[in-house]
Amino acid sequence: MNVVKRRIGLEQEFFLVDEAGSLSDRADDFLNGCHIMAQTQGLDPKYFVPEFVKSMVEINTPPADTGTELAKVYLKNLKLALCVAQQMGLRLYPLSSYPLHITPVMRDHPNYHIQARTVGYEKFLHAAKCTGTHLHLEVPPGVIDPNVVVSYNSTSAEREELLNIYNLATACDSALISLTRACPFYEGQAIGLAAHTIRYRGSETFGWEGVYTHLQPVGGLMPYALSVEGLVEQHFARYYAWLQAMEKAGIEPNLIKEAEVSLLKSAWNPVRLNKLGTVEIRCIDSNYPSVTLAVITLLEKAANRVRREKLTVRPAKEMQIFELVGDRLYVPDFEYLNGELLYTSATEGLKNPKVKAYVDSILQFASAEGGEGANFLAKLSKHLDHYQTIEAGILQEFTQTTTQLPLDVGLRLVRECCDNLEAEVSWIDTENPLAALDTDERLLRV
């Protein structure tokens, strides 16, 4: 059978810290060092980029043909960044939130100030206190049109593939939250919640105060796309919601024009369409490479199976897991996915039986695709009762005895996390990283 090949890409955000573990605002110096070293090694410097605050950086990858290729270039770029940091007396802190109280320094750029004014500066700063990993799944070239969402010239088969990958990514949201929960501390407190999820997307329903609590069309999980028309309408509605929010915040029309607000750029949702021609998955906590490799494997295999078997991905009423019936992959209905399942994933995580059953169904679906990493997914499914997130492991070691994490303890945690990042990068097999998932028990985390 002629199987459609699509590429995959990755972005990961990191906090920049000094050797003591304190945040550093030297992102520009660090990135300049990365650019110079990349050029000397024949790598593209554009994959080392700034974030909107000076204590955060982003390490990206070029589009890769396979998950194995993506994992190799991800580790290569990460090794380069760690080398530059070491030369400068700096370190990369990889987890989803910095554990101590911080006052980030925002870059002086009109787009950032407009976003901050629209959602409120205090709320917007939550985005500077947590980091994420974004994974890109390519869809048919040209099917995404930045001006009209879906190209008029695309074929029915191309549009159907777009819908199926978009729905698959949406249906995986809570599984990715549950599996990648990283740092339990936020602003010095163990809040008992998935901090990146809570503080970034927020929720009025659950009382989560985050960047987009009151702007869910712009930053929350959007419903499944049951048709191309529905997907287009959803994007236009989100675009107008952002325009209205800016007007309500008193943003001058000329500034709105200067910000070049567009259909696709006015979106910070957990799953969104990207003008690069991808479905971008943004709900993943920044984490250690071992966890990132597991996510690459899971999402690549799930997407490849949907494409290879030409499956139609659709929600079913009262469905709580992934269930394959013929050529239809039924996934949890949106009311449950964005309601009870989201809440339990961000609070109890895999300890909750319903969350565990849902995650297990995704692991089994993806592992059936076979190839490098499939055995890892199958083993993870078998031992899911004993799977320990990075967050859970940290809580075992750093039990909070006071309401506020002491400064010295928090800095020690940061340094240990930096140590762990550097250690993982040194021992993970960079030539066959996904094959290593199948054989190296250290990567299983059970």
Secondary structure in CASP SS format (residue, H / E / C, confidence):
PFRMAT SS
TARGET T0000
AUTHOR 0000-0000-0000
METHOD secondary structure of the structure
MODEL  1
M C 1.00
N C 1.00
V C 1.00
V C 1.00
K C 1.00
R C 1.00
R C 1.00
I E 1.00
G E 1.00
L E 1.00
E E 1.00
Q E 1.00
E E 1.00
F E 1.00
F E 1.00
L E 1.00
V E 1.00
D E 1.00
E C 1.00
A C 1.00
G C 1.00
S C 1.00
L E 1.00
S C 1.00
D C 1.00
R C 1.00
A H 1.00
D H 1.00
D H 1.00
F H 1.00
L H 1.00
N H 1.00
G H 1.00
C H 1.00
H H 1.00
I H 1.00
M H 1.00
A H 1.00
Q H 1.00
T H 1.00
Q C 1.00
G C 1.00
L C 1.00
D C 1.00
P H 1.00
K H 1.00
Y H 1.00
F E 1.00
V E 1.00
P E 1.00
E C 1.00
F C 1.00
V E 1.00
K C 1.00
S C 1.00
M E 1.00
V E 1.00
E E 1.00
I E 1.00
N E 1.00
T C 1.00
P C 1.00
P C 1.00
A E 1.00
D C 1.00
T C 1.00
G H 1.00
T H 1.00
E H 1.00
L H 1.00
A H 1.00
K H 1.00
V H 1.00
Y H 1.00
L H 1.00
K H 1.00
N H 1.00
L H 1.00
K H 1.00
L H 1.00
A H 1.00
L H 1.00
C H 1.00
V H 1.00
A H 1.00
Q H 1.00
Q H 1.00
M C 1.00
G C 1.00
L E 1.00
R E 1.00
L E 1.00
Y E 1.00
P C 1.00
L C 1.00
S C 1.00
S E 1.00
Y C 1.00
P C 1.00
L C 1.00
H C 1.00
I C 1.00
T C 1.00
P C 1.00
V C 1.00
M E 1.00
R C 1.00
D C 1.00
H C 1.00
P H 1.00
N H 1.00
Y H 1.00
H H 1.00
I H 1.00
Q H 1.00
A H 1.00
R H 1.00
T H 1.00
V H 1.00
G C 1.00
Y H 1.00
E H 1.00
K H 1.00
F H 1.00
L H 1.00
H H 1.00
A H 1.00
A H 1.00
K C 1.00
C E 1.00
T C 1.00
G E 1.00
T E 1.00
H E 1.00
L E 1.00
H E 1.00
L E 1.00
E E 1.00
V C 1.00
P C 1.00
P C 1.00
G C 1.00
V C 1.00
I E 1.00
D E 1.00
P C 1.00
N C 1.00
V C 1.00
V E 1.00
V E 1.00
S C 1.00
Y C 1.00
N C 1.00
S C 1.00
T C 1.00
S H 1.00
A H 1.00
E H 1.00
R H 1.00
E H 1.00
E H 1.00
L H 1.00
L H 1.00
N H 1.00
I H 1.00
Y H 1.00
N H 1.00
L H 1.00
A H 1.00
T H 1.00
A H 1.00
C C 1.00
D H 1.00
S H 1.00
A H 1.00
L H 1.00
I H 1.00
S H 1.00
L H 1.00
T H 1.00
R C 1.00
A C 1.00
C C 1.00
P C 1.00
F E 1.00
Y E 1.00
E C 1.00
G C 1.00
Q E 1.00
A E 1.00
I C 1.00
G C 1.00
L C 1.00
A C 1.00
A H 1.00
H H 1.00
T H 1.00
I H 1.00
R H 1.00
Y H 1.00
R C 1.00
G C 1.00
S E 1.00
E C 1.00
T C 1.00
F C 1.00
G C 1.00
W E 1.00
E C 1.00
G C 1.00
V C 1.00
Y C 1.00
T C 1.00
H C 1.00
L C 1.00
Q H 1.00
P H 1.00
V H 1.00
G H 1.00
G C 1.00
L C 1.00
M C 1.00
P C 1.00
Y C 1.00
A C 1.00
L C 1.00
S C 1.00
V H 1.00
E H 1.00
G H 1.00
L H 1.00
V H 1.00
E H 1.00
Q H 1.00
H H 1.00
F H 1.00
A H 1.00
R H 1.00
Y H 1.00
Y H 1.00
A H 1.00
W H 1.00
L H 1.00
Q H 1.00
A H 1.00
M H 1.00
E H 1.00
K H 1.00
A C 1.00
G C 1.00
I C 1.00
E C 1.00
P H 1.00
N H 1.00
L H 1.00
I H 1.00
K H 1.00
E H 1.00
A C 1.00
E C 1.00
V C 1.00
S C 1.00
L C 1.00
L C 1.00
K C 1.00
S C 1.00
A C 1.00
W C 1.00
N C 1.00
P C 1.00
V E 1.00
R E 1.00
L E 1.00
N E 1.00
K C 1.00
L C 1.00
G C 1.00
T E 1.00
V E 1.00
E E 1.00
I E 1.00
R E 1.00
C E 1.00
I E 1.00
D E 1.00
S C 1.00
N C 1.00
Y C 1.00
P H 1.00
S H 1.00
V H 1.00
T H 1.00
L H 1.00
A H 1.00
V H 1.00
I H 1.00
T H 1.00
L H 1.00
L H 1.00
E H 1.00
K H 1.00
A H 1.00
A H 1.00
N H 1.00
R H 1.00
V H 1.00
R H 1.00
R H 1.00
E C 1.00
K C 1.00
L C 1.00
T E 1.00
V E 1.00
R E 1.00
P E 1.00
A E 1.00
K C 1.00
E C 1.00
M C 1.00
Q C 1.00
I C 1.00
F C 1.00
E E 1.00
L E 1.00
V E 1.00
G C 1.00
D C 1.00
R E 1.00
L E 1.00
Y E 1.00
V E 1.00
P E 1.00
D C 1.00
F H 1.00
E H 1.00
Y H 1.00
L H 1.00
N H 1.00
G H 1.00
E H 1.00
L H 1.00
L H 1.00
Y H 1.00
T H 1.00
S H 1.00
A H 1.00
T H 1.00
E C 1.00
G H 1.00
L H 1.00
K H 1.00
N C 1.00
P H 1.00
K H 1.00
V H 1.00
K H 1.00
A H 1.00
Y H 1.00
V H 1.00
D H 1.00
S H 1.00
I H 1.00
L H 1.00
Q H 1.00
F H 1.00
A H 1.00
S H 1.00
A C 1.00
E C 1.00
G C 1.00
G C 1.00
E C 1.00
G C 1.00
A H 1.00
N H 1.00
F H 1.00
L H 1.00
A H 1.00
K H 1.00
L H 1.00
S H 1.00
K H 1.00
H C 1.00
L H 1.00
D H 1.00
H H 1.00
Y C 1.00
Q C 1.00
T C 1.00
I H 1.00
E H 1.00
A H 1.00
G H 1.00
I H 1.00
L H 1.00
Q H 1.00
E H 1.00
F C 1.00
T C 1.00
Q C 1.00
T C 1.00
T C 1.00
T C 1.00
Q C 1.00
L C 1.00
P C 1.00
L H 1.00
D H 1.00
V H 1.00
G H 1.00
L H 1.00
R H 1.00
L H 1.00
V H 1.00
R H 1.00
E H 1.00
C H 1.00
C H 1.00
D H 1.00
N H 1.00
L H 1.00
E H 1.00
A H 1.00
E H 1.00
V H 1.00
S H 1.00
W H 1.00
I C 1.00
D C 1.00
T C 1.00
E C 1.00
N C 1.00
P H 1.00
L H 1.00
A H 1.00
A H 1.00
L H 1.00
D H 1.00
T H 1.00
D C 1.00
E H 1.00
R H 1.00
L H 1.00
L C 1.00
R C 1.00
V C 1.00
END
